[in-house]
């Protein structure tokens, strides 16, 4: 990055943040949005209870560099699968997706296997989240970001269960 929050060419990174599903707690994503803004990024915050269709349409219309979602309800696997499928169907596979929230280690690995570029669980230091998202935004747009593979439905393990 040539300057904090900038992408190649010097324009500010454009980051879309949203809360899909029925989760109603948005303090964390707002803090991340403010930190990204303070680091020089343009932040498009869609707010609570957005559908994956709305998120992908906004990503396309706003020409964003990164999509970030936050899920605290335990529905992160299903919502992320749907979001990645919608993103891929829209031909936006060059836009990386990050997922934050209450996510156990096993589910974090599954999200990465699905094609999520970064997973930020509860307690991830804010500077790390900002650096990761800005780094993804600054990376050259390539087809190197994998399309979401068709994987079987979530396992029968309880949400948040961690293999031990």
Secondary structure, 3 states (H helix, E strand, C coil): CCCCCECCCCCECEEEEECECCCCCCHHHHHHHHHHHHCCCEEEECCCCECHHHHHHHHHHHCCCEEEEEECCCCHHHHHHHHHHHHHHCCCCCCEEEEEECCCHHHHHHHHHHCCCEEEECCCCHHHHHHHHHHHHHCCCCCCCCCCCCCCCCCCCCCCCCCC
